[in-house]
Amino acid sequence: MTESKLRYLRALLVILLIAVIITGSIAAWLRYAQAAPLEIILKPSPQIAGEVYVDGGVNNPGIYPVYAGDSLDDIINAAGGLAADAAPDRLRLSVPRTIEEQVQKIDLNRAEAWLLQALPGIGETRAQAIIAYRAKHGGFRNTADLLNVEGIGTATYDNIKHLITVAE
C-alpha cells in the first residue's frame, strides 16, 4: 500500500470514530434528558390525639399514644396484646390527667432485674435483693414495703418512690 492510501484510511478511521462517539453521546443525552423527574411524596405523620394508660390483661401495661381513628384493638396491640390469663373485666383504660401521672412507673411485683436497675440508686445487688424479697414474701403490698429489703434505706426509697408502683 502506498503512503497516501494509508493516510487516507487513517483519516477515514478517525472520522468514523469521531462520528460514532458523537452519535453515541447524542443518543445517551436524549435518553436521559427525556426521563420524567422523580417525584417524592411525603405523607404527614399521624397526629397524636392523646394518650391512654392501659393496664390489667395486657402484656405491657403503660401509657400509649392514641391516633385519630384508632380502635380499642389498636390500643391493645400497642400494649403487646392480651395476656394469656386476660379476662375482659381486668382490662383498664384511663386517660392521664396531668404530666406527673404520665410518668410510667416500675411495678415492683413484675419488674425484671434490668428494669429495677434503671431506678436511681438501685444496682445489680439491690435489684436481686428486691426480687428475692418478692419471691420470699409473695410480692409487695405497697411501695413502702421496699424499706424491708436489705440495703434499701429511707434515702433510697425517698429518691425513687415517685417512680415505683405495686400492681394488684
CYANA upper distance limits for C-alpha pairs under 8 A (distance plus 0.5 A):
  1 MET  CA      5 LYS  CA      7.05
  1 MET  CA      6 LEU  CA      7.33
  2 THR  CA      6 LEU  CA      6.87
  3 GLU  CA      7 ARG  CA      6.86
  4 SER  CA      8 TYR  CA      6.66
  5 LYS  CA      9 LEU  CA      6.70
  6 LEU  CA     10 ARG  CA      6.72
  7 ARG  CA     11 ALA  CA      6.60
  8 TYR  CA     12 LEU  CA      6.59
  9 LEU  CA     13 LEU  CA      6.52
 10 ARG  CA     14 VAL  CA      6.67
 11 ALA  CA     15 ILE  CA      6.66
 12 LEU  CA     16 LEU  CA      6.60
 13 LEU  CA     17 LEU  CA      6.67
 14 VAL  CA     18 ILE  CA      6.68
 15 ILE  CA     19 ALA  CA      6.66
 16 LEU  CA     20 VAL  CA      6.78
 17 LEU  CA     21 ILE  CA      6.68
 18 ILE  CA     22 ILE  CA      6.63
 19 ALA  CA     23 THR  CA      6.51
 20 VAL  CA     24 GLY  CA      6.50
 21 ILE  CA     25 SER  CA      6.59
 22 ILE  CA     26 ILE  CA      6.69
 23 THR  CA     27 ALA  CA      6.70
 24 GLY  CA     28 ALA  CA      6.63
 25 SER  CA     29 TRP  CA      6.56
 26 ILE  CA     30 LEU  CA      6.61
 27 ALA  CA     31 ARG  CA      6.65
 28 ALA  CA     32 TYR  CA      6.85
 29 TRP  CA     33 ALA  CA      6.25
 30 LEU  CA     34 GLN  CA      6.64
 31 ARG  CA     35 ALA  CA      7.44
 46 PRO  CA     67 TYR  CA      7.17
 46 PRO  CA     68 ALA  CA      8.17
 47 GLN  CA     67 TYR  CA      6.60
 47 GLN  CA     68 ALA  CA      7.55
 48 ILE  CA     65 PRO  CA      6.78
 48 ILE  CA     66 VAL  CA      6.28
 48 ILE  CA     67 TYR  CA      5.12
 48 ILE  CA     68 ALA  CA      7.40
 49 ALA  CA     65 PRO  CA      8.03
 49 ALA  CA     66 VAL  CA      6.06
 49 ALA  CA     67 TYR  CA      5.46
 49 ALA  CA     68 ALA  CA      6.15
 50 GLY  CA     65 PRO  CA      6.42
 50 GLY  CA     66 VAL  CA      5.75
 50 GLY  CA     67 TYR  CA      7.53
 51 GLU  CA     63 ILE  CA      7.01
 51 GLU  CA     64 TYR  CA      6.03
 51 GLU  CA     65 PRO  CA      4.89
 51 GLU  CA     66 VAL  CA      5.82
 51 GLU  CA     95 VAL  CA      6.78
 51 GLU  CA     96 PRO  CA      7.59
 52 VAL  CA     63 ILE  CA      6.04
 52 VAL  CA     64 TYR  CA      6.04
 52 VAL  CA     65 PRO  CA      6.98
 52 VAL  CA     66 VAL  CA      7.28
 52 VAL  CA     93 LEU  CA      6.92
 52 VAL  CA     94 SER  CA      6.07
 52 VAL  CA     95 VAL  CA      5.12
 52 VAL  CA     96 PRO  CA      7.05
 53 TYR  CA     61 PRO  CA      7.97
 53 TYR  CA     62 GLY  CA      5.96
 53 TYR  CA     63 ILE  CA      4.76
 53 TYR  CA     64 TYR  CA      6.87
 53 TYR  CA     92 ARG  CA      8.38
 53 TYR  CA     93 LEU  CA      6.02
 53 TYR  CA     94 SER  CA      5.55
 53 TYR  CA     95 VAL  CA      6.44
 53 TYR  CA     96 PRO  CA      7.23
 54 VAL  CA     58 VAL  CA      8.03
 54 VAL  CA     61 PRO  CA      5.82
 54 VAL  CA     62 GLY  CA      5.97
 54 VAL  CA     63 ILE  CA      6.79
 54 VAL  CA     64 TYR  CA      7.97
 54 VAL  CA     75 ILE  CA      8.48
 54 VAL  CA     76 ILE  CA      8.22
 54 VAL  CA     79 ALA  CA      7.50
 54 VAL  CA     91 LEU  CA      7.91
 54 VAL  CA     92 ARG  CA      6.31
 54 VAL  CA     93 LEU  CA      5.28
 54 VAL  CA     94 SER  CA      7.26
 55 ASP  CA     60 ASN  CA      8.39
 55 ASP  CA     61 PRO  CA      5.14
 55 ASP  CA     62 GLY  CA      7.05
 55 ASP  CA     90 ARG  CA      8.48
 55 ASP  CA     91 LEU  CA      6.56
 55 ASP  CA     92 ARG  CA      5.66
 55 ASP  CA     93 LEU  CA      7.07
 56 GLY  CA     61 PRO  CA      7.49
 56 GLY  CA     86 ALA  CA      8.15
 56 GLY  CA     90 ARG  CA      5.52
 56 GLY  CA     91 LEU  CA      5.18
 56 GLY  CA     92 ARG  CA      6.38
 57 GLY  CA     82 LEU  CA      6.21
 57 GLY  CA     83 ALA  CA      5.76
 57 GLY  CA     85 ASP  CA      7.45
 57 GLY  CA     86 ALA  CA      4.79
 57 GLY  CA     87 ALA  CA      6.78
 57 GLY  CA     88 PRO  CA      8.01
 57 GLY  CA     90 ARG  CA      6.07
 57 GLY  CA     91 LEU  CA      5.61
 58 VAL  CA     76 ILE  CA      7.45
 58 VAL  CA     79 ALA  CA      6.72
 58 VAL  CA     80 GLY  CA      6.97
 58 VAL  CA     81 GLY  CA      6.16
 58 VAL  CA     82 LEU  CA      4.85
 58 VAL  CA     83 ALA  CA      5.24
 58 VAL  CA     86 ALA  CA      7.46
 58 VAL  CA     91 LEU  CA      7.76
 59 ASN  CA     79 ALA  CA      6.90
 59 ASN  CA     80 GLY  CA      5.59
 59 ASN  CA     81 GLY  CA      6.49
 59 ASN  CA     82 LEU  CA      6.51
 59 ASN  CA     83 ALA  CA      5.43
 60 ASN  CA     79 ALA  CA      5.50
 60 ASN  CA     80 GLY  CA      5.94
 60 ASN  CA     81 GLY  CA      8.40
 61 PRO  CA     79 ALA  CA      6.56
 62 GLY  CA     79 ALA  CA      7.67
 62 GLY  CA    104 GLN  CA      6.74
 63 ILE  CA    102 GLN  CA      7.48
 63 ILE  CA    104 GLN  CA      7.26
 64 TYR  CA     75 ILE  CA      7.91
 64 TYR  CA     78 ALA  CA      7.52
 64 TYR  CA     79 ALA  CA      7.84
 66 VAL  CA     70 ASP  CA      6.90
 66 VAL  CA     75 ILE  CA      7.68
 70 ASP  CA     74 ASP  CA      6.27
 70 ASP  CA     75 ILE  CA      7.61
 71 SER  CA     75 ILE  CA      7.10
 72 LEU  CA     76 ILE  CA      6.73
 73 ASP  CA     77 ASN  CA      6.54
 74 ASP  CA     78 ALA  CA      6.67
 75 ILE  CA     79 ALA  CA      6.94
 76 ILE  CA     80 GLY  CA      7.16
 76 ILE  CA     81 GLY  CA      5.67
 76 ILE  CA     82 LEU  CA      7.22
 77 ASN  CA     81 GLY  CA      4.95
 77 ASN  CA     82 LEU  CA      8.22
 82 LEU  CA     86 ALA  CA      6.50
 86 ALA  CA     90 ARG  CA      7.45
 86 ALA  CA     91 LEU  CA      8.23
 87 ALA  CA     91 LEU  CA      7.63
 96 PRO  CA    101 GLU  CA      6.27
 96 PRO  CA    102 GLN  CA      6.44
 97 ARG  CA    101 GLU  CA      7.07
 97 ARG  CA    102 GLN  CA      8.40
 98 THR  CA    102 GLN  CA      7.16
 99 ILE  CA    103 VAL  CA      7.65
103 VAL  CA    163 LEU  CA      8.01
104 GLN  CA    163 LEU  CA      7.91
105 LYS  CA    162 HIS  CA      8.15
105 LYS  CA    163 LEU  CA      5.33
105 LYS  CA    164 ILE  CA      5.37
105 LYS  CA    165 THR  CA      6.43
106 ILE  CA    111 ALA  CA      7.05
106 ILE  CA    115 LEU  CA      8.13
106 ILE  CA    116 LEU  CA      7.95
106 ILE  CA    163 LEU  CA      6.75
106 ILE  CA    164 ILE  CA      5.17
106 ILE  CA    165 THR  CA      6.40
107 ASP  CA    111 ALA  CA      6.18
107 ASP  CA    164 ILE  CA      6.39
107 ASP  CA    165 THR  CA      5.32
107 ASP  CA    166 VAL  CA      5.67
107 ASP  CA    167 ALA  CA      6.76
108 LEU  CA    116 LEU  CA      8.38
108 LEU  CA    130 ILE  CA      8.36
108 LEU  CA    139 GLY  CA      8.38
108 LEU  CA    140 PHE  CA      7.45
108 LEU  CA    143 THR  CA      8.22
108 LEU  CA    164 ILE  CA      7.18
108 LEU  CA    165 THR  CA      6.74
108 LEU  CA    166 VAL  CA      6.12
108 LEU  CA    167 ALA  CA      8.39
109 ASN  CA    134 ARG  CA      7.19
109 ASN  CA    139 GLY  CA      5.98
109 ASN  CA    140 PHE  CA      6.71
109 ASN  CA    166 VAL  CA      6.66
109 ASN  CA    167 ALA  CA      7.35
111 ALA  CA    115 LEU  CA      6.46
111 ALA  CA    116 LEU  CA      6.82
112 GLU  CA    116 LEU  CA      6.89
112 GLU  CA    131 ILE  CA      8.35
113 ALA  CA    117 GLN  CA      6.65
113 ALA  CA    124 GLU  CA      7.71
113 ALA  CA    127 ALA  CA      5.82
113 ALA  CA    128 GLN  CA      6.95
113 ALA  CA    131 ILE  CA      7.84
114 TRP  CA    118 ALA  CA      7.22
114 TRP  CA    124 GLU  CA      8.44
114 TRP  CA    127 ALA  CA      8.34
115 LEU  CA    119 LEU  CA      7.96
116 LEU  CA    122 ILE  CA      7.20
116 LEU  CA    123 GLY  CA      8.43
116 LEU  CA    127 ALA  CA      6.11
117 GLN  CA    121 GLY  CA      8.49
117 GLN  CA    122 ILE  CA      5.59
117 GLN  CA    123 GLY  CA      5.57
117 GLN  CA    124 GLU  CA      6.72
117 GLN  CA    127 ALA  CA      6.50
118 ALA  CA    122 ILE  CA      7.63
119 LEU  CA    160 ILE  CA      7.26
119 LEU  CA    163 LEU  CA      8.15
120 PRO  CA    156 THR  CA      8.47
120 PRO  CA    159 ASN  CA      7.78
120 PRO  CA    160 ILE  CA      7.18
121 GLY  CA    156 THR  CA      6.88
122 ILE  CA    126 ARG  CA      6.03
122 ILE  CA    127 ALA  CA      6.66
123 GLY  CA    127 ALA  CA      6.54
124 GLU  CA    128 GLN  CA      6.70
125 THR  CA    129 ALA  CA      6.75
126 ARG  CA    130 ILE  CA      6.69
126 ARG  CA    150 GLU  CA      8.23
126 ARG  CA    151 GLY  CA      7.01
126 ARG  CA    152 ILE  CA      7.88
127 ALA  CA    131 ILE  CA      6.87
128 GLN  CA    132 ALA  CA      6.57
129 ALA  CA    133 TYR  CA      6.59
129 ALA  CA    149 VAL  CA      7.02
129 ALA  CA    150 GLU  CA      7.17
129 ALA  CA    151 GLY  CA      8.49
130 ILE  CA    134 ARG  CA      6.61
130 ILE  CA    146 LEU  CA      8.06
130 ILE  CA    149 VAL  CA      6.71
131 ILE  CA    135 ALA  CA      6.67
132 ALA  CA    136 LYS  CA      6.60
133 TYR  CA    137 HIS  CA      6.43
133 TYR  CA    139 GLY  CA      7.85
133 TYR  CA    149 VAL  CA      6.91
134 ARG  CA    138 GLY  CA      6.02
134 ARG  CA    139 GLY  CA      4.66
134 ARG  CA    140 PHE  CA      6.82
135 ALA  CA    139 GLY  CA      6.95
140 PHE  CA    145 ASP  CA      6.53
140 PHE  CA    146 LEU  CA      7.97
140 PHE  CA    166 VAL  CA      7.10
141 ARG  CA    145 ASP  CA      7.31
141 ARG  CA    166 VAL  CA      7.31
142 ASN  CA    146 LEU  CA      8.46
142 ASN  CA    165 THR  CA      8.03
142 ASN  CA    166 VAL  CA      6.26
143 THR  CA    161 LYS  CA      7.60
143 THR  CA    164 ILE  CA      7.48
143 THR  CA    165 THR  CA      6.59
143 THR  CA    166 VAL  CA      6.67
144 ALA  CA    157 TYR  CA      8.35
145 ASP  CA    149 VAL  CA      8.05
146 LEU  CA    152 ILE  CA      7.60
146 LEU  CA    157 TYR  CA      7.74
147 LEU  CA    152 ILE  CA      6.27
147 LEU  CA    153 GLY  CA      6.37
147 LEU  CA    154 THR  CA      7.34
147 LEU  CA    157 TYR  CA      7.35
148 ASN  CA    152 ILE  CA      7.98
152 ILE  CA    156 THR  CA      6.53
152 ILE  CA    157 TYR  CA      7.33
153 GLY  CA    157 TYR  CA      6.69
154 THR  CA    158 ASP  CA      6.44
155 ALA  CA    159 ASN  CA      6.72
156 THR  CA    160 ILE  CA      6.96
157 TYR  CA    161 LYS  CA      6.10
160 ILE  CA    164 ILE  CA      7.10
161 LYS  CA    165 THR  CA      8.39
